[in-house]
Amino acid sequence: MKRYLFFSFLAILLFNHNALYAQETQTFSIDDSVLQAIEHNLGLKVERYNPVITAQSILKEKGAFDPAIKFELSQAYQKGISPTIVESQKQEAYSPNFSLSGKVPTGTQYKLSWDYQKVRGDSIYLIFNPYYLTNLSFTINQPILKGFWIEDQMTPIRVARKNLKISEFEFIKKADELVNATVKSFYDAILANEGLEIAKLSLSLAKNILQEVQARIKAGFAVNVDLYNAEAEVAKREETLLSIENALKDALDIYGKILGLENLDQEISLIKPSTQPCNPLGLEESMQDAQFFRVDLQQALTDLEKKKMLTKYYKNQRLPDLEFFGTAGPSGLARSISGSFERLGDRTDYMWKIGFLFQMPLALSEARSNYLKANFEEEQSQESIKELNQRIKVEVRQAWRSVYLALKKIETSKKTRFYSEKRHWAEQRRYQEGFATLNDVLKFQEEYVKSLFNEKKTEVDYFVAYAMYEKVKGTLLMQYGISDSQLGITEK
């Protein structure tokens, strides 16, 4: 029984602790929201892997210049009829071989080899039996036409670096879109909360009218129809309040998802910015910012640089293979291991070989295809940049005008709300004096509530429009102090 009571008490404590934790209010400003989204948004976390994955291609391409060590150890035995009396009918050999090979950025391939053999046979003509043979050689191969020199050899690495830069730009675009979505979601939630307060005010006004109608009926100055109308209006506004409460919950759920909050049931409080609406930069200055800061334009220019590299590379690949090669090194043959190494050190026995290797396919279909494809893709990128520049101009002009329109709407909405409020209270006084009907009062009351909401909405529309204006200029991340290092991007 005591154990049961103990665990029951513990469960109650845990429940109350979780309940208190769930009810704890978390407060966010717009800057807090943006930083939270950048750090915790799940979609952006997924996108953050793409540049890291793309970066591995650089390491892969650099691997073409990694030196390689090779060691081979073998033992062989051969027995068979020999066509001559010179060759052995039985022969066994023991052979360890070592080599170091690789390629340098000039395209030069090198190989340093050491070969050792111990051979025993049954031929009577063998001078040394067993004999020991040691060879040391150094070989180079240098392309002269196709793949000649550093630029052609380094093209795959440079292309991989450009792909990494493009991937980083793509990630920055995703972050830019996330910040814009965060701003919109933040102000949507602010507006929903403002709408909730206005709906409560609207319901309060309707209840006041209902009380006044009830008092007038008791005094004999109103009929039951007015009572029914007032009660219906209260019921309608209660229904509206419920809908707005649900809309606020939906807006906060979307906001919490964007921010990557683990507990969507946690109560959230949003701090409305104190920033006052202001004019944007001049149109020409805005255009200059867009040309300098737009990430998609930088991405397109980087892609064009990559395409030019590939065009030049594949142009070189159409050339035939012409290669200079050379091999040289000493050798040592003796009846003992030490003797073979002594002769190797004396360099009395040696060999060398130099020459040229020429090779060309009779048809260059693949090489020509790769070059033409790269050339057309380069031209396509150039046209895409022209189209992008034109689109940027249109987007900046539209966003710039949207900010000015939002500013004008703020001014007109304030005037509309001011005169609607005046007209509402004047009509209510006329109703109290018997010069207006209840329907007139409810009509002007509803117009006043709508104008009040519209005033709040125009302010929100301005901040959303200004965020879009910053986005089309490419300066939205900078506005909220989000640097490349915060996004996990560093200069290579």
QUICORDA-V66213 format. One record per backbone hydrogen bond with DSSP energy under -1.0 kcal/mol. CO is the residue of the C=O (numbers start at 1). NH is the residue of the N-H. If there is no record, write none. Layout:
CO/NH ; CO/NH
This chain:
1/5 ; 2/6 ; 3/7 ; 4/8 ; 5/9 ; 6/10 ; 7/11 ; 8/12 ; 9/13 ; 10/14 ; 11/15 ; 12/16 ; 13/17 ; 14/18 ; 15/19 ; 16/20 ; 17/21 ; 18/22 ; 19/23 ; 26/269 ; 28/271 ; 29/33 ; 30/34 ; 31/35 ; 32/36 ; 33/37 ; 34/38 ; 35/39 ; 36/40 ; 37/41 ; 41/45 ; 42/46 ; 43/47 ; 44/48 ; 46/49 ; 47/50 ; 49/53 ; 50/54 ; 51/55 ; 53/56 ; 54/57 ; 55/58 ; 55/59 ; 56/60 ; 57/61 ; 58/62 ; 59/63 ; 61/64 ; 62/65 ; 63/66 ; 68/101 ; 70/99 ; 72/97 ; 74/95 ; 76/93 ; 78/91 ; 89/80 ; 90/122 ; 91/78 ; 92/120 ; 93/76 ; 94/118 ; 95/74 ; 96/116 ; 97/72 ; 98/114 ; 99/70 ; 100/112 ; 101/68 ; 102/110 ; 104/107 ; 106/149 ; 108/104 ; 109/141 ; 110/102 ; 111/139 ; 112/100 ; 113/137 ; 114/98 ; 115/135 ; 117/133 ; 118/94 ; 119/131 ; 120/92 ; 123/126 ; 131/119 ; 132/334 ; 133/117 ; 134/332 ; 135/115 ; 137/113 ; 138/328 ; 139/111 ; 140/326 ; 141/109 ; 142/324 ; 145/148 ; 149/153 ; 150/154 ; 154/158 ; 155/159 ; 156/160 ; 157/161 ; 158/162 ; 159/163 ; 160/164 ; 161/165 ; 162/166 ; 163/167 ; 164/168 ; 165/169 ; 166/170 ; 167/171 ; 168/172 ; 169/173 ; 170/174 ; 171/175 ; 172/176 ; 173/177 ; 174/178 ; 175/179 ; 176/180 ; 177/181 ; 178/182 ; 179/183 ; 180/184 ; 181/185 ; 182/186 ; 183/187 ; 184/188 ; 185/189 ; 186/190 ; 187/191 ; 188/192 ; 189/193 ; 190/194 ; 191/195 ; 192/196 ; 193/197 ; 194/198 ; 195/199 ; 196/200 ; 197/201 ; 198/202 ; 199/203 ; 200/204 ; 201/205 ; 202/206 ; 203/207 ; 204/208 ; 205/209 ; 206/210 ; 207/211 ; 208/212 ; 209/213 ; 210/214 ; 211/215 ; 212/216 ; 213/217 ; 214/218 ; 215/219 ; 216/221 ; 223/227 ; 224/228 ; 225/229 ; 226/230 ; 227/231 ; 228/232 ; 229/233 ; 230/234 ; 231/235 ; 232/236 ; 233/237 ; 234/238 ; 235/239 ; 236/240 ; 237/241 ; 238/242 ; 239/243 ; 240/244 ; 241/245 ; 242/246 ; 243/247 ; 244/248 ; 245/249 ; 246/250 ; 247/251 ; 248/252 ; 249/253 ; 250/254 ; 251/255 ; 252/256 ; 253/257 ; 254/258 ; 255/259 ; 256/261 ; 263/266 ; 267/26 ; 269/28 ; 282/286 ; 283/287 ; 284/288 ; 285/289 ; 286/290 ; 287/291 ; 288/292 ; 289/293 ; 290/294 ; 294/298 ; 295/299 ; 296/300 ; 297/301 ; 298/302 ; 299/303 ; 300/304 ; 301/305 ; 302/306 ; 303/307 ; 304/308 ; 305/309 ; 306/310 ; 307/311 ; 308/312 ; 309/313 ; 310/314 ; 311/315 ; 312/316 ; 313/317 ; 316/319 ; 320/146 ; 321/359 ; 322/144 ; 323/357 ; 324/142 ; 325/355 ; 326/140 ; 327/353 ; 328/138 ; 329/351 ; 330/136 ; 332/134 ; 334/132 ; 336/340 ; 337/341 ; 338/342 ; 339/343 ; 340/344 ; 341/345 ; 342/346 ; 343/347 ; 349/331 ; 351/329 ; 353/327 ; 355/325 ; 357/323 ; 359/321 ; 364/368 ; 365/369 ; 366/370 ; 367/371 ; 368/372 ; 369/373 ; 370/374 ; 371/375 ; 372/376 ; 373/377 ; 374/378 ; 375/379 ; 376/380 ; 377/381 ; 378/382 ; 379/383 ; 380/384 ; 381/385 ; 382/386 ; 383/387 ; 384/388 ; 385/389 ; 386/390 ; 387/391 ; 388/392 ; 389/393 ; 390/394 ; 391/395 ; 392/396 ; 393/397 ; 394/398 ; 395/399 ; 396/400 ; 397/401 ; 398/402 ; 399/403 ; 400/404 ; 401/405 ; 402/406 ; 403/407 ; 404/408 ; 405/409 ; 406/410 ; 407/411 ; 408/412 ; 409/413 ; 410/414 ; 411/415 ; 412/416 ; 413/417 ; 414/418 ; 415/419 ; 416/420 ; 417/421 ; 418/422 ; 419/423 ; 420/424 ; 421/425 ; 422/426 ; 423/427 ; 424/428 ; 425/429 ; 426/430 ; 427/431 ; 428/432 ; 429/433 ; 430/435 ; 431/434 ; 437/441 ; 438/442 ; 439/443 ; 440/444 ; 441/445 ; 442/446 ; 443/447 ; 444/448 ; 445/449 ; 446/450 ; 447/451 ; 448/452 ; 449/453 ; 450/454 ; 451/455 ; 452/456 ; 453/457 ; 454/458 ; 455/459 ; 456/460 ; 457/461 ; 458/462 ; 459/463 ; 460/464 ; 461/465 ; 462/466 ; 463/467 ; 464/468 ; 465/469 ; 466/470 ; 467/471 ; 468/472 ; 469/473 ; 470/475 ; 475/479 ; 476/480 ; 477/482 ; 478/481 ; 483/487 ; 484/489
